Amino acid sequence: MQTEVMSWFDMEAPIFAFTHCPDVAAAVSANGGFGALGTTRTTLDQFAIDLKWLVDHSPNRPFGVDVMFPSKAPKEFEEMTPAQIRTLIPREHEQFLDHLTAQHGLPVSSAEEKEQWIQDYVTKRLRTHSEAGKRLELVYDHPMAQLMISALGVPPQEYIDRAHDCGMKVASLVGHPKHVARQLEAGVDILIAAGYEAGGHTGDIASLVLTPQVVDAAGDTPVLHAGGIAKGRQIAAAMALGAQAVWTGSIWLGTSEAETTPVIKDILFESTSGDTIRSRSGSGKPVRRVKGGFIQAWEAEDAPRPLPMPLQSVLVEELFDKMDKYQTKGLLSPAAGQTIGMMNAETDVRGVIYELMVEFGETMANLEALLGDGG
Ligand SMILES: Cc1cc2nc3c(=O)[nH]c(=O)nc-3n(C[C@H](O)[C@H](O)[C@H](O)COP(=O)(O)O)c2cc1C
């Protein structure tokens, strides 16, 4: 069985994997799926290292690169000093964060340290179109880099055209059927319908409702179903809705290839499907995360309202770095979808793909038997 989109990328399994870990992307592509490497958490230098690792470990297998083109990319930030950017953050928010930091025994930064951190963040990690462009420059000429994915909003035309000129396809995540038309007009080749239960940035429409609407609006353009995939039964359901494959994320966080720390793996394996929430506190836009201490603090009644993107990231990502460094279990609130309730022990990529495909095959056979018996 091969759908059109699978044939574009020589795939044996209808499984696309979004991941920030080059090892996971390489292993998924090597095992018949399609690995898509996220670029938003890494500096340009680190991305170059990750890319080389991915290519070396999965030679001659297609892969994708996921970039963010936020519709309000803050060009002006690139011309402001760190002290000027810091003045955009209300005092109340900074105090709230300092208090949270101290409460959990983490070091509170001085004004100079905060400004130095903002300087590093803005020059190396801020999600602007030009930063996305620099990462893409590293992949355009690579014959196996066959898909550019845009996480937020319609990719700018120049990037769509350049990807097409290099022989790459372009995919975009959509969380609402009303966003489909603009994506198609811009020339996007694949739509990814990202449902409410998905990890990371997500909209508020359940995938069972969203995918068929996106499929209907997409016409001949292939659609991938994103959100809630941890079992082969769910892949069969997604394809019954009209998707040509699934786009997955959370399920790879629990694999041995993932860079997920042991503390975070424990959090994921101990959590149920009711333990995640969509919160604006990480980036300014709704992201599904585990309801850890960081999220709970922002959900409290007396907490300030999260700032718009990208100021909220400028405010909180210094604390994220500290939480990562010290693995502060009381605060950690990793991005993850509702499928974490179906993940309870470490797996590996090959095993996950194998189990998904076995159950997918069984489900298709069961459905046939079910309908056969009924008829
Ligand atoms: C930890 C994590 C980080 C994510 N970061 C991004 C990102 O940077 N860009 C993006 O397009 N999607 C991101 N996503 C969303 C995935 O692309 C995908 O839509 C989602 O994981 C699918 O739902 P699932 O988590 O239920 O499998 C992220 C997901 C997770 C779990």
The ligand as an SDF file (V2000), in Angstrom:
LIG
                    3D

 31 33  0  0  0  0  0  0  0  0999 V2000
    7.7910   18.4680   21.9910 C   0  0  0  0  0  0  0  0  0  0  0  0
    7.0820   18.9480   20.7660 C   0  0  0  0  0  0  0  0  0  0  0  0
    7.5740   20.0640   20.1010 C   0  0  0  0  0  0  0  0  0  0  0  0
    6.9540   20.4850   18.9300 C   0  0  0  0  0  0  0  0  0  0  0  0
    7.4910   21.5400   18.2520 N   0  0  0  0  0  0  0  0  0  0  0  0
    7.0390   21.8180   17.0010 C   0  0  0  0  0  0  0  0  0  0  0  0
    7.7200   22.7500   16.1600 C   0  0  0  0  0  0  0  0  0  0  0  0
    8.7160   23.3690   16.5370 O   0  0  0  0  0  0  0  0  0  0  0  0
    7.2460   22.9030   14.8990 N   0  0  0  0  0  0  0  0  0  0  0  0
    6.1510   22.1960   14.4280 C   0  0  0  0  0  0  0  0  0  0  0  0
    5.7860   22.3170   13.2540 O   0  0  0  0  0  0  0  0  0  0  0  0
    5.4690   21.3640   15.2190 N   0  0  0  0  0  0  0  0  0  0  0  0
    5.9040   21.1310   16.4800 C   0  0  0  0  0  0  0  0  0  0  0  0
    5.2350   20.2160   17.2520 N   0  0  0  0  0  0  0  0  0  0  0  0
    3.9610   19.6380   16.7750 C   0  0  0  0  0  0  0  0  0  0  0  0
    4.1910   18.4620   15.8220 C   0  0  0  0  0  0  0  0  0  0  0  0
    4.6360   18.9280   14.5710 O   0  0  0  0  0  0  0  0  0  0  0  0
    2.9200   17.6450   15.5810 C   0  0  0  0  0  0  0  0  0  0  0  0
    1.9590   18.4530   14.9470 O   0  0  0  0  0  0  0  0  0  0  0  0
    2.2790   17.0450   16.8190 C   0  0  0  0  0  0  0  0  0  0  0  0
    3.2500   16.5370   17.6940 O   0  0  0  0  0  0  0  0  0  0  0  0
    1.3250   15.9140   16.4030 C   0  0  0  0  0  0  0  0  0  0  0  0
    0.5430   15.4900   17.4760 O   0  0  0  0  0  0  0  0  0  0  0  0
    0.9830   14.3530   18.5380 P   0  0  0  0  0  0  0  0  0  0  0  0
    1.9420   15.0560   19.4320 O   0  0  0  0  0  0  0  0  0  0  0  0
   -0.2870   13.9670   19.1720 O   0  0  0  0  0  0  0  0  0  0  0  0
    1.6400   13.2610   17.7510 O   0  0  0  0  0  0  0  0  0  0  0  0
    5.8200   19.7950   18.4420 C   0  0  0  0  0  0  0  0  0  0  0  0
    5.3190   18.6870   19.1390 C   0  0  0  0  0  0  0  0  0  0  0  0
    5.9280   18.2580   20.2830 C   0  0  0  0  0  0  0  0  0  0  0  0
    5.3820   17.0540   20.9990 C   0  0  0  0  0  0  0  0  0  0  0  0
  1  2  1  0
  2  3  1  0
  2 30  2  0
  3  4  2  0
  4  5  1  0
  4 28  1  0
  5  6  2  0
  6  7  1  0
  6 13  1  0
  7  8  2  0
  7  9  1  0
  9 10  1  0
 10 11  2  0
 10 12  1  0
 12 13  2  0
 13 14  1  0
 14 15  1  0
 14 28  1  0
 15 16  1  0
 16 17  1  0
 16 18  1  0
 18 19  1  0
 18 20  1  0
 20 21  1  0
 20 22  1  0
 22 23  1  0
 23 24  1  0
 24 25  2  0
 24 26  1  0
 24 27  1  0
 28 29  2  0
 29 30  1  0
 30 31  1  0
M  END
$$$$
